[in-house]
Amino acid sequence: MKRLTLLAFLSGLFLASLLIAYSGASEVMQAVADTGWAALVVVLARALAIVVDGIAWRFLFPRAERPRAWLCVFVRWVREAVNQLLPVAQVGGDFVGARLLTFWRVNGALAGASVIVDIAIQAATQFAFAAFGIAILFMLNGDSPLVHYAAGGMLVAALALAGFFFVQRQEGSRIIGALLQRVAGGREWLGIGAVERLYERMGAIYANPRGVAAAAAVHMAVWFFGAIEVWVVLHAMGYPVSFAEAVVIESLGQAVRGAAFAVPGGIGVQEGGFIALCALFGVPPGPALALSLVKRVPDLVLGLPGLLAWQSLEGRRIFGGRTRPDDAIGATGGR
């Protein structure tokens, strides 16, 4: 698996290098330099999105067991850092996040269930965001081959999303339990028990429609907020696209990157997607690549400290340090 991930990363890096060389490295670097202050806006916008996503995740917890807001935001930050910077197929950070919650006495089954439901809500709202993007593209450019290709991709995504939600149903627990039985050796009952507790917790989360709806509404708003990054950067480079056009670029660009989840960081895939999408609105390949590179700046600026924070916690755990579990859960009457 690690070899396949490494191969995917190297292939993506090779594709990104080819795209930059084809577009002209000097032109791309000049376009990046032209963004100036816009790069700072992108970093700040991404930081705000992480904070809001952390609050959305918190809505999923039962009030009596709801972690404090700062903990959900902090762990969300680490989740993003791991997903963006490490070769973990864009989901490994979520498992890290569930583990970190247990450091503050959050029940393990609840931590895992909350992460799974949070991922599901993100996937569903991203699907809706991409659908909005396709609808806007149709209104702006009319019927076109790209609209047809995007619609076909949405059909595949809908099937995958339906499968993901099916696995979260009780019927799916039998599938997961059977898989664990094959790999758990003589401790099958441990694996099955863990799966049953996980599904009980997921069922309890979904049984709170207000919490799920609140999380979905916030995640949906964050997807649209992300289009500000595209709008600001392209304006700074001298390509004043409308906000509707920015939504098309952001929504379908995120969809393309999500489809290539096996490629760490979506490297190469994101760049190619932005070139194709920006071309629809008169943005040349060089500035389109520059847009993709600037959108990667927060991955480093925010991600590297996030990785260091995670390793610091793990180190304290291994070498006998203590977290402060008394600060984890409380003030349950708040958001």
Buried (B, 14 or more C-beta within 10 A) or exposed (E): EEEEBEEBBBBBBEBBBEBBEEBBEEBBBBBBEBBEEBBEBBBEBBBEBBBBBBBBBBBBBBEEBBBBBEBBBBBBBBBBBBBBBBBBBBBBBBBBBBBBBBBBBBBBBBBBBBBBBBBBBBBBBBBBBBBBBBBBBBEBBEEEEBBEEBEEBBEEBEEEBEEBEEBBEEEBBEEBBEEBBEEBEEEBEEBBBBBBBBBBBBBBBBEBEEBBEBBBBBBBBBBBBBBBBBBBBBBBBEBEBEEBBBBBBBBBBBBBBBBBBBBBBBBBBBBBBBBBBBEBBEBBBBBBBBBBBBBBBBBEBBBEEBBEBBEEBBEEBEEEEEBEEEEBBEEEEEE
